[in-house]
Amino acid sequence: MSMRDIAVRIEKIDRLDSIADPMGDVAKKLIPRGRLKDLLSGTWLGHQLHPLLTDIPIGSFTSATILDLVGGRALQPAANLLAGVGVLSVAPTAAAGLADWSDTYGPGRRVGVVHAAANVVGVGFYTASIVARHRGNRFSATTLGLMGMGVMTVGGYLGGHLSLVRGIGVNRTMMEDPSTDWTAIASSDDLVEGMPLRVDFGDVPVLLYRSGGMPYAISNTCTHAGGPLNEGEFGDRSAEGPCVTCPWHQSVFRLGDGSVVHGPAAVPQPSYEVRTVDGKLEVRAR
């Protein structure tokens, strides 16, 4: 059985919902919508924060294990330090992962639970390895580190499955390729003040909205998880101007330029220039 087969089987284990769903509710309470959510989701970064942070524990643990195996006694202090850095870096890394995972459901949420469990066990082995290091038991420290590396490799594979197979955290507008030519997509009379209008710009679904007499146009597909923005809530946030809130995970985007006001989205919405010509609304990619 391949690792992919294992991941797919985990997706289908309904019994995991009894663990995953209550944990998801707790995660949403621990990381509510706001500044903390924006920070951990990577709204300020331009993509999810969790994948970036995972480099620290993975790099630290891997380097410590290599030094344990081939570094000799002279490099044991360095190995000990790296193991400690790895354990300490787990908390912010896990918090960022929890923020992303709290917005998943179904198969992705189930795989996420097992991914997290594997990492918890792996970190437990590395923590025990640190204790063995302080006691001067190099053999036990190395063995426990290798066990931690093995378990966390499984966890890492499942994390990759979530991102690269399930598409968690992938920009949902990545494949949109709108024209840079002015194109008529609706009658100006069809766009009523304060009423969202979804239209097609070639193969791209576009959200049109008029506020203060001015028309705005952005991609209708939320970059975070693909939610239909035309079904969201609209309002004017003074400094940000007119905005839309995604109905699925409450990401907030400026209609003027598609930029992210609040996460969990980290990637801005594609936005379009709009003009009125002979009673027709024309748009083009910026």
Secondary structure, DSSP 4 states (H G I P E B T S, - for coil): --HHHHHHHHHT-GGGHHHHHHHHHHHHHHS-TTHHHHHHHTTTTTS-SHHHHHHHHHHHHHHHHHHHHHS-GGGHHHHHHHHHHHHHHHHHHHHHHHHHHTT--HHHHHHHHHHHHHHHHHHHHHHHHHHHHHTT-HHHHHHHHHHHHHHHHHHHHHHHIIIIIS-TT--TTTT----SS-EEEEEGGGS-BT--EEEEETTEEEEEEEETTEEEEEESB-TTT--BGGGSEEEE-GGG-EEEE-TTT--EEETTT--EEESS--SPPPEEEEEEETTEEEEEE-
